[in-house]
Amino acid sequence: MKKVIFSLLTVMALGFFTSNAQAQTQTPALKIGVFDYDIIVGHLPEYKDVQQKIQVFEKDSLGPRRDALEYQYNRADSSYKADSTAKKSKQVLDMINQQRQQYAWQLINWQQIVQNAERQKFAELSQPLYEKIQKVLMEEVKAQKITLVIKPDDVVYGDDKTVVNLFEPVAKKLGIDLNAADTTGAGGGQ
């Protein structure tokens, strides 16, 4: 009888250790979430306010900056022409010409300057929106035990067990309808 009980305990202990060892060596299943902040941002009601503030920034800040730059260029150009005609020293002419060239360079590259300024202003104004989405996304990632989150364009293949669409649950928690037409033209910047 002792041998039977001892044998049973040995088999049970061996089974326990074997299953415990297997559980420790198995890697957790990879679960990938698919998500893109820019798509969700474009559906947030607050995004329209950001767009309006960008338009005001363009009109009130960038427009006058360009006008001032054009005025400075014209002034430097007139000064250079007048001083050149008046036979001013080479040092004076070089200094004025250098200023004139700086203004000309800024005018030639004005579109790039505007895009950079708008991008910077957009990042500043939309940061609270991205933080709001980040908080909700992280809650959903924890709840669904997602291992990795990638953008939709990065998915080549995946099944429903491995790849999880995070757009709908995040949008639902934020109270937005992804099926509604996106008239904001969001895209992560101007």
C-alpha atoms as a printed R data frame, in Angstrom:
    type eleno elety resid chain resno       x       y       z
1   ATOM     1    CA   MET     A     1   0.000   0.000   0.000
2   ATOM     2    CA   LYS     A     2   2.832   2.375   0.855
3   ATOM     3    CA   LYS     A     3   4.418   1.661  -2.513
4   ATOM     4    CA   VAL     A     4   1.176   2.504  -4.367
5   ATOM     5    CA   ILE     A     5   0.712   5.813  -2.496
6   ATOM     6    CA   PHE     A     6   4.387   6.647  -2.974
7   ATOM     7    CA   SER     A     7   4.128   5.858  -6.687
8   ATOM     8    CA   LEU     A     8   0.998   7.999  -7.053
9   ATOM     9    CA   LEU     A     9   2.642  10.917  -5.246
10  ATOM    10    CA   THR     A    10   5.742  10.560  -7.414
11  ATOM    11    CA   VAL     A    11   3.705  10.533 -10.624
12  ATOM    12    CA   MET     A    12   1.648  13.534  -9.463
13  ATOM    13    CA   ALA     A    13   4.787  15.469  -8.475
14  ATOM    14    CA   LEU     A    14   6.445  14.633 -11.766
15  ATOM    15    CA   GLY     A    15   3.332  15.742 -13.665
16  ATOM    16    CA   PHE     A    16   3.176  18.965 -11.682
17  ATOM    17    CA   PHE     A    17   6.840  19.801 -12.310
18  ATOM    18    CA   THR     A    18   6.567  18.906 -15.988
19  ATOM    19    CA   SER     A    19   3.514  21.091 -16.581
20  ATOM    20    CA   ASN     A    20   5.071  23.906 -14.542
21  ATOM    21    CA   ALA     A    21   8.273  23.696 -16.595
22  ATOM    22    CA   GLN     A    22   6.271  23.747 -19.849
23  ATOM    23    CA   ALA     A    23   4.300  26.774 -18.709
24  ATOM    24    CA   GLN     A    24   7.520  28.622 -17.939
25  ATOM    25    CA   THR     A    25   9.147  27.811 -21.284
26  ATOM    26    CA   GLN     A    26   6.141  28.730 -23.422
27  ATOM    27    CA   THR     A    27   6.345  32.270 -24.733
28  ATOM    28    CA   PRO     A    28   3.217  34.355 -24.432
29  ATOM    29    CA   ALA     A    29   1.218  34.701 -27.632
30  ATOM    30    CA   LEU     A    30   2.072  37.776 -29.666
31  ATOM    31    CA   LYS     A    31  -0.915  40.073 -29.959
32  ATOM    32    CA   ILE     A    32  -0.586  43.049 -32.291
33  ATOM    33    CA   GLY     A    33  -2.786  46.129 -32.182
34  ATOM    34    CA   VAL     A    34  -3.401  48.269 -35.251
35  ATOM    35    CA   PHE     A    35  -3.832  51.993 -34.672
36  ATOM    36    CA   ASP     A    36  -3.051  55.428 -36.136
37  ATOM    37    CA   TYR     A    37  -3.343  58.562 -33.993
38  ATOM    38    CA   ASP     A    38  -3.823  60.900 -36.951
39  ATOM    39    CA   ILE     A    39  -6.999  59.162 -38.075
40  ATOM    40    CA   ILE     A    40  -8.569  59.484 -34.633
41  ATOM    41    CA   VAL     A    41  -7.382  63.090 -34.169
42  ATOM    42    CA   GLY     A    42  -9.172  64.088 -37.371
43  ATOM    43    CA   HIS     A    43 -12.465  62.841 -35.939
44  ATOM    44    CA   LEU     A    44 -12.216  64.626 -32.583
45  ATOM    45    CA   PRO     A    45 -14.503  67.653 -32.275
46  ATOM    46    CA   GLU     A    46 -11.607  69.657 -30.782
47  ATOM    47    CA   TYR     A    47  -9.665  69.247 -34.022
48  ATOM    48    CA   LYS     A    48 -11.784  71.923 -35.714
49  ATOM    49    CA   ASP     A    49 -10.625  74.403 -33.064
50  ATOM    50    CA   VAL     A    50  -6.998  73.525 -33.830
51  ATOM    51    CA   GLN     A    51  -7.603  74.121 -37.549
52  ATOM    52    CA   GLN     A    52  -9.230  77.489 -36.859
53  ATOM    53    CA   LYS     A    53  -6.319  78.537 -34.652
54  ATOM    54    CA   ILE     A    54  -3.869  77.544 -37.398
55  ATOM    55    CA   GLN     A    55  -5.775  79.725 -39.893
56  ATOM    56    CA   VAL     A    56  -5.696  82.661 -37.467
57  ATOM    57    CA   PHE     A    57  -1.959  82.053 -36.958
58  ATOM    58    CA   GLU     A    58  -1.405  82.130 -40.732
59  ATOM    59    CA   LYS     A    59  -3.354  85.347 -41.132
60  ATOM    60    CA   ASP     A    60  -2.247  87.238 -38.018
61  ATOM    61    CA   SER     A    61   1.335  86.073 -37.676
62  ATOM    62    CA   LEU     A    62   2.697  84.689 -40.926
63  ATOM    63    CA   GLY     A    63   1.063  87.221 -43.267
64  ATOM    64    CA   PRO     A    64   2.498  90.263 -41.473
65  ATOM    65    CA   ARG     A    65   5.880  88.518 -41.182
66  ATOM    66    CA   ARG     A    66   6.021  88.103 -44.947
67  ATOM    67    CA   ASP     A    67   4.967  91.699 -45.512
68  ATOM    68    CA   ALA     A    68   7.699  92.907 -43.142
69  ATOM    69    CA   LEU     A    69  10.261  90.671 -44.836
70  ATOM    70    CA   GLU     A    70   9.298  91.990 -48.279
71  ATOM    71    CA   TYR     A    71   9.507  95.574 -46.990
72  ATOM    72    CA   GLN     A    72  12.991  94.929 -45.536
73  ATOM    73    CA   TYR     A    73  14.158  93.361 -48.788
74  ATOM    74    CA   ASN     A    74  12.869  96.294 -50.872
75  ATOM    75    CA   ARG     A    75  14.478  98.758 -48.473
76  ATOM    76    CA   ALA     A    76  17.836  96.914 -48.576
77  ATOM    77    CA   ASP     A    77  17.628  96.672 -52.375
78  ATOM    78    CA   SER     A    78  16.891 100.402 -52.764
79  ATOM    79    CA   SER     A    79  19.652 101.235 -50.324
80  ATOM    80    CA   TYR     A    80  22.109  99.028 -52.196
81  ATOM    81    CA   LYS     A    81  21.224 100.608 -55.533
82  ATOM    82    CA   ALA     A    82  21.449 104.147 -54.127
83  ATOM    83    CA   ASP     A    83  24.728 103.513 -52.321
84  ATOM    84    CA   SER     A    84  26.138 101.753 -55.376
85  ATOM    85    CA   THR     A    85  25.289 104.770 -57.536
86  ATOM    86    CA   ALA     A    86  26.757 107.087 -54.885
87  ATOM    87    CA   LYS     A    87  29.998 105.096 -55.042
88  ATOM    88    CA   LYS     A    88  29.978 104.123 -51.339
89  ATOM    89    CA   SER     A    89  32.821 101.985 -49.991
90  ATOM    90    CA   LYS     A    90  33.025  98.294 -50.842
91  ATOM    91    CA   GLN     A    91  32.526  97.363 -47.161
92  ATOM    92    CA   VAL     A    92  29.241  99.279 -46.939
93  ATOM    93    CA   LEU     A    93  28.010  97.820 -50.232
94  ATOM    94    CA   ASP     A    94  28.983  94.262 -49.176
95  ATOM    95    CA   MET     A    95  27.151  94.629 -45.865
96  ATOM    96    CA   ILE     A    96  23.976  95.914 -47.523
97  ATOM    97    CA   ASN     A    97  24.206  93.269 -50.254
98  ATOM    98    CA   GLN     A    98  24.565  90.535 -47.632
99  ATOM    99    CA   GLN     A    99  21.396  91.735 -45.870
100 ATOM   100    CA   ARG     A   100  19.605  91.956 -49.201
101 ATOM   101    CA   GLN     A   101  20.618  88.378 -50.038
102 ATOM   102    CA   GLN     A   102  19.409  87.129 -46.647
103 ATOM   103    CA   TYR     A   103  16.016  88.706 -47.202
104 ATOM   104    CA   ALA     A   104  15.885  87.358 -50.758
105 ATOM   105    CA   TRP     A   105  16.733  83.857 -49.530
106 ATOM   106    CA   GLN     A   106  13.919  84.021 -46.964
107 ATOM   107    CA   LEU     A   107  11.459  85.239 -49.592
108 ATOM   108    CA   ILE     A   108  12.490  82.516 -52.027
109 ATOM   109    CA   ASN     A   109  12.095  79.868 -49.294
110 ATOM   110    CA   TRP     A   110   9.000  81.448 -47.775
111 ATOM   111    CA   GLN     A   111   6.765  78.439 -48.505
112 ATOM   112    CA   GLN     A   112   9.112  76.141 -46.589
113 ATOM   113    CA   ILE     A   113   9.306  78.626 -43.717
114 ATOM   114    CA   VAL     A   114   5.501  78.755 -43.583
115 ATOM   115    CA   GLN     A   115   5.188  74.958 -43.629
116 ATOM   116    CA   ASN     A   116   7.693  74.606 -40.797
117 ATOM   117    CA   ALA     A   117   5.966  77.295 -38.731
118 ATOM   118    CA   GLU     A   118   2.537  75.718 -39.324
119 ATOM   119    CA   ARG     A   119   3.844  72.251 -38.467
120 ATOM   120    CA   GLN     A   120   5.345  73.576 -35.250
121 ATOM   121    CA   LYS     A   121   2.149  75.447 -34.331
122 ATOM   122    CA   PHE     A   122   0.045  72.369 -35.134
123 ATOM   123    CA   ALA     A   123   2.215  70.211 -32.867
124 ATOM   124    CA   GLU     A   124   1.828  72.735 -30.077
125 ATOM   125    CA   LEU     A   125  -1.952  73.092 -30.447
126 ATOM   126    CA   SER     A   126  -2.745  69.410 -31.022
127 ATOM   127    CA   GLN     A   127  -0.552  67.987 -28.267
128 ATOM   128    CA   PRO     A   128  -3.470  67.779 -25.774
129 ATOM   129    CA   LEU     A   129  -5.496  65.827 -28.363
130 ATOM   130    CA   TYR     A   130  -2.712  63.293 -28.857
131 ATOM   131    CA   GLU     A   131  -2.259  62.972 -25.080
132 ATOM   132    CA   LYS     A   132  -5.989  62.337 -24.665
133 ATOM   133    CA   ILE     A   133  -5.872  59.599 -27.317
134 ATOM   134    CA   GLN     A   134  -2.676  58.136 -25.833
135 ATOM   135    CA   LYS     A   135  -4.351  57.686 -22.445
136 ATOM   136    CA   VAL     A   136  -7.360  55.870 -23.897
137 ATOM   137    CA   LEU     A   137  -5.182  53.770 -26.220
138 ATOM   138    CA   MET     A   138  -2.956  52.608 -23.354
139 ATOM   139    CA   GLU     A   139  -6.027  51.601 -21.327
140 ATOM   140    CA   GLU     A   140  -7.259  49.535 -24.274
141 ATOM   141    CA   VAL     A   141  -3.825  47.991 -24.880
142 ATOM   142    CA   LYS     A   142  -3.694  46.856 -21.242
143 ATOM   143    CA   ALA     A   143  -7.271  45.587 -21.284
144 ATOM   144    CA   GLN     A   144  -6.728  43.514 -24.434
145 ATOM   145    CA   LYS     A   145  -3.165  42.495 -23.468
146 ATOM   146    CA   ILE     A   146  -1.673  43.842 -26.686
147 ATOM   147    CA   THR     A   147   2.052  43.175 -27.100
148 ATOM   148    CA   LEU     A   148   2.787  45.613 -29.925
149 ATOM   149    CA   VAL     A   149   0.914  48.460 -31.653
150 ATOM   150    CA   ILE     A   150   1.626  49.326 -35.297
151 ATOM   151    CA   LYS     A   151   0.101  51.492 -38.008
152 ATOM   152    CA   PRO     A   152  -2.333  49.882 -40.461
153 ATOM   153    CA   ASP     A   153   0.039  50.401 -43.392
154 ATOM   154    CA   ASP     A   154   2.596  48.176 -41.672
155 ATOM   155    CA   VAL     A   155   0.316  45.113 -41.587
156 ATOM   156    CA   VAL     A   156   0.972  42.715 -44.433
157 ATOM   157    CA   TYR     A   157  -0.848  39.707 -43.034
158 ATOM   158    CA   GLY     A   158  -2.527  38.765 -39.785
159 ATOM   159    CA   ASP     A   159  -5.451  36.806 -38.470
160 ATOM   160    CA   ASP     A   160  -8.128  37.999 -36.048
161 ATOM   161    CA   LYS     A   161  -6.441  36.224 -33.139
162 ATOM   162    CA   THR     A   162  -3.086  37.916 -33.658
163 ATOM   163    CA   VAL     A   163  -3.999  41.346 -35.096
164 ATOM   164    CA   VAL     A   164  -6.519  43.490 -33.208
165 ATOM   165    CA   ASN     A   165  -8.130  46.612 -34.672
166 ATOM   166    CA   LEU     A   166  -7.891  49.242 -31.908
167 ATOM   167    CA   PHE     A   167  -9.664  51.998 -33.832
168 ATOM   168    CA   GLU     A   168 -13.215  51.080 -32.848
169 ATOM   169    CA   PRO     A   169 -12.719  50.534 -29.087
170 ATOM   170    CA   VAL     A   170 -10.632  53.711 -28.732
171 ATOM   171    CA   ALA     A   171 -13.108  55.757 -30.787
172 ATOM   172    CA   LYS     A   172 -15.990  54.392 -28.723
173 ATOM   173    CA   LYS     A   173 -14.300  55.398 -25.461
174 ATOM   174    CA   LEU     A   174 -13.633  58.863 -26.888
175 ATOM   175    CA   GLY     A   175 -17.254  59.163 -27.999
176 ATOM   176    CA   ILE     A   176 -16.560  59.621 -31.702
177 ATOM   177    CA   ASP     A   177 -18.047  57.920 -34.748
178 ATOM   178    CA   LEU     A   178 -15.432  56.736 -37.220
179 ATOM   179    CA   ASN     A   179 -18.094  56.143 -39.843
180 ATOM   180    CA   ALA     A   180 -18.992  59.838 -39.899
181 ATOM   181    CA   ALA     A   181 -17.399  61.737 -42.790
182 ATOM   182    CA   ASP     A   182 -14.045  63.225 -41.827
183 ATOM   183    CA   THR     A   183 -14.336  66.785 -43.103
184 ATOM   184    CA   THR     A   184 -11.372  68.041 -41.106
185 ATOM   185    CA   GLY     A   185  -8.679  66.763 -43.457
186 ATOM   186    CA   ALA     A   186  -6.546  65.500 -40.572
187 ATOM   187    CA   GLY     A   187  -3.213  64.101 -41.356
188 ATOM   188    CA   GLY     A   188  -0.893  64.917 -38.515
189 ATOM   189    CA   GLY     A   189  -0.200  68.482 -39.561
190 ATOM   190    CA   GLN     A   190  -0.787  71.061 -42.148
